[in-house]
Amino acid sequence: MKQELTSRERMLVAMAHGEPDTVPVSPDISNMIPCRLTGKPFWKIYRDQDPPLWKAYADAVRYFGFDGWQMHGSMDYMYADAEWSFSEDIVSSSEDRLVTRTTCHTPKGDLWMETTYYCDNPPTATRKWIKDLQEDMPRLRYMFPKIVGYNDTRFREQQAYSGDTAACTICVPVPGLQDLDSWFDGGVAAAAYAEADYPGEFAELVAWQSEYYLQMAEMNIAAQPDFFMMGASGLWTLQSPHHFRRYSLPVIQKMTVMAKQAGLSSFLHSCGKQRQLVSILAEETDLDVVNPLEIPQMGDCDLGEIKATFGDRLALMGNIHTTDVMLRGTPDTVREACEQAIQSAAPGGGFILSTGDQCGRDTPDENILAMVETARGYRY
């Protein structure tokens, strides 16, 4: 029997394609469940940082006793030519929601967005920065200044609080239509129209973002987190393969090389459809870990097939169904699904038992505990 590892060690061994002492288990409870466990209105966590989400997540990891995946790490970047400032005003408030307007002040004028904070759900960007791409371009340029350094004090505090219970990182976005969904008023559709109407400006905006995200990656890797993470929800679902190859893949390729050269495992989160994406990532990038490998109807992945095809190349993290199994199922349903996932993907190592994206707010605690219990019963 192998020596017992800490949760942090167990996660990192699996990410490096190894066999830890037992199957790491890390359900995605990144947002809603930690907030629920605080007993506070959700806006206290998201807006007021009382407590900050990273701390609520770390407390939830200890509560359930699983292997943490602390993706809420944060850094303070230093800029060479930052000429913007931000202000926030309350637009409206009621018992169940709070709406704020954030304004970015630049030498060329202001940009603004609105966020709706809810009592019992995560916040939503209800108005976004870009209303008219051509008109907003002179102001948008100021939102991507050159990063020349970083202060990692906050990240070290987050690492220290998590201790041995979690592998900790700082998430970097990936450019593409899935990312521009959060920038354009009107979401992906508005971004697609802008690409057609203003192709030159659109390409320039993506170039600014790509360079900025690569600078973030450089700083984050220099700070030596436990692993390097790229966040790209809907990467394959919210854009075409053409858009992925044009806007997203070149940055993923560069970032995974940077992480490999620094000796860090690289990790990509992209919920939604992924099967074709996994093939490209395995064959055309230096990525180490892919997550969450959702099954139909939410995704299109078969865990056993992906393990058989790419298990010698990629570590896998997933993919228990978050609604049919985790939310609506019983502990026995959870155990059955987890045992099947372990049988399909655990042999040979390089597997982390998790969920297909984030568990719903009302997921029963006993279902999460059943998932942890099932994984703890499997030893390499």
N, C-alpha and C positions, 0 to 999 in steps of 0.2 A: 504494500500500500504506500502511495506517495505521501510525502510530508504535507501536512495541511498548510494551505496558503491563506494569506489575507484576501479580502475581497478585491482590493486594488491589484495585488499580484495575480490573482486568478484571472481577472479581466485582461490584463496585459499579456499574460502567457497565451490566452486564446487569440487575442488580436494579432499576436506574432505567429499564428498558425500552429501553436503548440498544444500539448495535452496538459492541462493543469491537474490538480488533485481530483476535482469533480467538475461537472458541467457548470460554468458560470450562469447565473440566472439574474437577468436585469430587465424586468418588465418596464416598458416606457410609461412612466407616470410623471412625465416632465413638467406638467403644469397643473391640471385641474385637481388631481388627488392631493398633492402637497398643499394647495390652497385650501381645499376642503378640510384637511386635518388641522389647520390652524384655528378653525372656528371663526375666522374673521371674514368680513366682506372682501371679495376678491380684489377690489381696487386698493385695499390697504396694502396688499402684497405688490401688485403690479405698479401702482402709482406712488404710493407713500413709502415703499420699501420697509414695511412693518409687519413681518420681517421681509427681507429681500427674498426673491424666489429661490436663489441658490441655497439659502439657509433652510427654507421650508422644504426643499427637495432633500437636502442632507438629513434633516430630521425624519422625513418620511422613509428614507433608506434604512435608518436605524429602527424605526417603528416596525417595518416589515421584515427586516433582517436579510435583504437580498444584496447582491453585488452591485454597488452604485456605478452609475454612468453620469458623472457630473458635467453636463454640457453647458451650464450657465456661468462658466467662468468669464471674467471681464478684465479688460486692460484699459489703461489710460494712454492714449497715443499722443505723441508730441509732433507738432506741425511746423513746417518751415514758413508757410505763407497763409495761415488761417486768417481770413478776413470776414468771418461770419460770427453771429451770435444768435442765441435762441431765447425765446420767451414763451411763457405759457399762460393762457387765460381760461377760466372756467366759462363755458358757453351756457350750460344748464346743469341742473342737478335735481334728483328726486330720490325717493327711498330705494329704488332699484337700479339707478344708473347715474353716471356722471359723464358729461361730455366736455372735453377740453380742446382748445385750439393751440397748437404749437406753431410759432412763427419763426422762420429762419430769415434773419436780417442780413442782407448782403449789400455791397456797394452799388449793385445794379437794381436794387429793390427787394421786395419780400416774396418769399414762398410760404405757404401754410398748409397744414393738414389738421384733421380733426380725429380724435380718438374717443370712442365710447367705452367707458369702463362699466362693468356690470357687477352686481352684488354677488352673483353665484356662477359666473362664467368668465373666461378670459376676455381681455379687451379686443376690440375690433377697430381697425382704421376705417372709419366711415367716410372720410374725405382724404384724398391723397395729394402728394406734393405737386404732381404734374397735371395741370389742367389743359394746357395747350403747349405742345413740345416746342414748336418754333418760337413762341413768345417767351417761354420759360427758360430756354437754353442759356442766355447770358447769366441768369441767376443760378441755374443748376451747376454751372462750372465751379462755383465757390464751395459746393458741398463735397468736392473731392480734392482736398489739398494734399500736398506731398507730405507723407509721414516720414519723419526723420529719427524717431526714437520712441521709447515707451517707458511707462512706469508700471511695474507689475505688482505693486503693493497690494492692491485689491485681490488679485489672483492668488497671491501667496496666503492671504487671509482665508480665502475660500478653500484652498488646498489644506491648510492647517485644520480648519473646522471639519472637513470631510475625513481627514486622517487616513487610516487604512481601510475605511469602508467603501471608498470609491476611487476609480480612475478619473482624473480631472483634466478638462481641456477648455479651450476657448474656441467657439465656433466661428468659422469664416464663411460668408456667403459665396455663392457661385453665380456669375452673371448668366442671363438668359431671360426668356419671357416669364418663367416661373418667378424670377426675382423682381422683374419689372411690374408684376402684378401688384406689388406693394408700393409702387411708386406712382403709377398712373391712376388718376381718377377714372374709374370705369374698368380697371383691372386689365386682364390679359387682352380682352377685345380692344380696349383703347390703345394698348401698346401695339397691337397688330395693325390697327388703322394708322397709327403714327409712323410705323415702319414703312407702310405703303405711301403715305402722303409726304413724309419728310425723310427719305432714306439716308441722306447725308447727315442730318442732325441725329437721327436714330443711331447710326453707326458710331458717331462721335460720342454719344452718351454711353453706349456699351463699352467703348474703348476707355472712357474715363473710369467707369465702374471696374472694368477688368484690371486696370493698373492699380486702382485703389485697393481692391480685394487682394491682389498679389502683394502689395505692400503690407497689408494686415497680416497675411500669411507669413511673410518674412519676419515680422516682429513677433508674432505668436510662436513661431518655431524657435526663434532666438531665445525666448523665455523658457524653453524646454518644458512644456506641459507633459503630462503622462502619455498623451497621444495627440495626433493632429486631426481635427475634425472639420469637414466641409458640410454645411447645411444647405440642402437644395430640395425642399419639399415640392413634389410635383414636377421634378426635373424632366421626366419622360412623358408625363401626362399633360402638362400645360403648354407644351410646345412640340413642334414637328421634329423628326430626326434631322432635317436640314438646319433648323434653328439650333438644335443641340450641338451639331458639329461646327456650326459657324461661331456661336457665341459662348458655349459652355465648355466643350471638350478641350480646346486649347489651354484654358485656365486650369482645368482639372489635371491635365497632363503636367503642366508646370508645377503646380502645387504638390502633386504626389512625388515628383522628382525631388523637390526641395525637402520634403519630409524624409524621404529615403536617405538622402545625403546627410541629414541630421540624425539619423538613427531612430526616427520615430515612426510608429505605425500610422498610416493614413486611413481615415475613416470617412465614408460618405453616407449621409442620411438622405434618402429620397423616397418619400412615401408615394403610393399610387402604383401604376404599372412600372415594371422594372426588368422583365425577363430579357428583352433585347438589349436594354441598357447594361445589364450585368455582363453580357457577352462582350460588348465594346470595352467596358471597364477592365475586364480580364485580359483582353487581347491588345489594348491600345494605351493603357495607362500603367502606372506603378502602384495603383491602389492596393491596400492590404485588407480592408474590412468593408463590407457592404451591408446596409440595413435599410428597411425592415423586412423586405421580401414578402410583401403582402399577398395573400391568397385571394382568389375570386370571392366576391365580386369587387372588392376594394382594389385588388391588384391582379397579377397574372402569373404568380410564381408558384412552382412546385418545389418545395424545399429539398426533397430527395433527389429530384432530377438535377437541380442546381448543384447540390453537393457532389453528385456523381460526375458532373461535367466540369465543374470549376473548383472543387474542393481542394485540389492540389495547388491552386493559384490564389484563391480568395478565402479569407475567414468570413463566416456567415453569422449574422445576428438577426433573429426573428423566430417565428412569425405567427404566433398564436392569434387567432381572430379576436379583435378587440370588442366586437359587439355580440356575435353569436355565441362565443365561448366565455370571454372574460366578463362581459356585462350581464348577459342574459342566462348564462350557463350556471351550473352548480359546481361545487368543488370536485365532484366526480367527473363532470364534463371536462373541467380544466385539467385534471390529472390525466385523463385519457388522451387529450390533445397534446399535452406536454410529453407524455411517454412516446407518442408517435413522432413528434418532432425530434426528440432525442435519438430515437432509433434511426431516423432518416439522416441526421446530420452530425451527431456527436462522434461516431467512430473516426479515429484518426486525429481528433482534436480540431482546433480552429473553429469552434462553434460556441455561440453565446445564446442561450435560450431567452427569448424576448417575445414581445408582442408585435403585431403588425401595426405600427405607429402607436399613438398615444391612447392609453386606456381612458374610457369615459369617466366623468366626474363621479357617477353613482355606481361604479364597479364595486361589488361587495368586497370588503376586506378579506373575507374568508377565501375568495377566489384567488386573490393575489398570494395569500399565505399557502394555498394549495399548490400554486405554481412553484413557489420557493421550496416547499417540502418535496415535491417530485424531483426537482433538479438535485437537491441535496442527497437523494437516495442513489444517484448514479456516480460511480467512481471509476476512474480510468485504471 
